[in-house]
Amino acid sequence: MTAWISITPDNLNDYLAAAQVSAFRTKALAAGQSDPLVEIITDVARRIRTEIRGCPSNRVSATDGALPPELKSTAIALIVEAAQTRLPGLKLTDEQKRAADNARAYLLRIARCEVPVSAPDNPQEPPTEQRGGRVEVVGSRSNPLSANRLQGL
């Protein structure tokens, strides 16, 4: 079991120039608007946690917004991409675009159970709803419905 981490706006300092982080946090704010990175980070963390849950064997931390430490750079790449959209004059570099594309592809692999993630030390209880199931066509033109075929449904 691993302690999961919560991404903060300051974590972007390890990946971006100070001027870019500052622009994300302070430029083009509406009157009374707080640091937009906080909400962007929350949204990206929720998306990543949803992708993790896509694999039925994965569990997420009970700590809201916490992510496996190995997905920190994945989260940062998606946060940078999302933050850039609020500043049209600030363009992502080719490397940043590639990092965001790679992050999405990696999350898809996680959701497909192709890549394991570390188990949290405080796992959230699994959902009570049942996953999966089976769909059966009980009637068609070539195989019409009958009372016997509908029994047990």
N, C-alpha and C positions, 0 to 999 in steps of 0.2 A: 504494500500500500504506500502511496506517495501523497505528500502534502501538495495540493493543487494551489495555484497562484491566482491572484487577481491583478489584472493589468491596470495600470494607472497612467495618466497623461505623462508623468515623468519617465515612464519606461520608453517612450518614444525618443528620448534624448540619446539612447544607446544606438539608435538606428538612423537618426536624421540630424541635419545641421540645426543648431539652435534657432536660426532665423526661420526655418521652415516650421519647427514646432511652435514657435511664438506666433507665426502667422495663423496656424491652425487654431490656436487658442484665443487670439485676440482680434483678428481682422474681421471686418464686416459684421460686427455684432449689432443686434438691435438694442434699443434702449432697455437696460435692465437684464439683458441676456447674460447668462452665466457661461462659463467655459463649455463650448460645444463638444469638446473631446470627451467629456464625461458621458454624455448621452451616446455618442458614436461608439465608444468602447463598450458600453452596456449592450447596444444593439448587436455589435459584432460578436461579443461573448455569447449572447443568446443564440445567435445563428450557429456558432461553433458547437455549443452544447447540444443543439438540435441535431446537427450532423453526427456527433458522437453517439447520441441515442439512436441514430439510424441503424446501428448494429445492435441487435438484441442482446448480445453478450456484454456490451459496454455499460458501465454505470457512470453517472456524473456525481460530482461533489454536492453535498447538501448546502454548501456555501454558494449563495446566488452569485452568478457571474464568474465563479472560479473555473480555471482551465488547467489541463495537465501542463506541467512545466515545459514539456517537449513541444507544445504548440504555441509557445510565446512568439516566436518569429512569424509563424503562420498568422496569428492574431494581429500582430503589428502590421504585416503587409496589407491585410484587409482594412485595418483601421486607417492607415495612410491613404489607401485608395478612396475610402468613404469620406475622409476628411477633406481630401482635395476637391471633391465635387462642390463644396461650398465656396471655393475660391477659384473661379474659372480662369483667372489670370495666372494661376500657379499650376503648371503642368507636371505630371508625373514623368520621371525619367524612364527610359526603356527598361532599366533594371527594376524599377519599382513596379512597372506594368507586368513584367515577367514574374516578379515575386508574388503579386496578387493572383495571377493566373495559376502559378504553381500551388499557391495556398488553396485555391478552390479545387484543383485536381487532387490534392492530398486529402482534403476533407471528404471528397467523394469516395476515395479509397477507404477512408476510415468508416464512412457510413456503410460501405459494402462489406465490411469486416475483413478487408484485405490487409489493413495495417492496425495493429493493436495500439491502444493508448493505456497509459498507466492507470491503475485503479486508484481512486481517491481514498484517503485515509478516513474520510467521513462520508461514505456513499449515501446518496439520496435513495429513499425507498423506491423500489420499482413501481411503475404505474399498475393500477389494479385492472385496467382494461386488458383484454386478451389481444395479442398480436397474431397476425397471420390468419390462417383459416383456409377454407376451401369453398369454391363457388361451383355449384353444379347446375347445369341447365336441365330443368325438369320438363320442359316442353318446347317443341319446335314444330315446324310444318311436317318434317319427316318423322317426328316422334311426338305426337300430340299428348297433351295432359290427360291423365286419368286419375280417378280417386285413389287407386293403389299407389301411384307415383307421388302423390301429394301427402301421403301418410308420413308422419314424423317430422314434417316441416314446421 
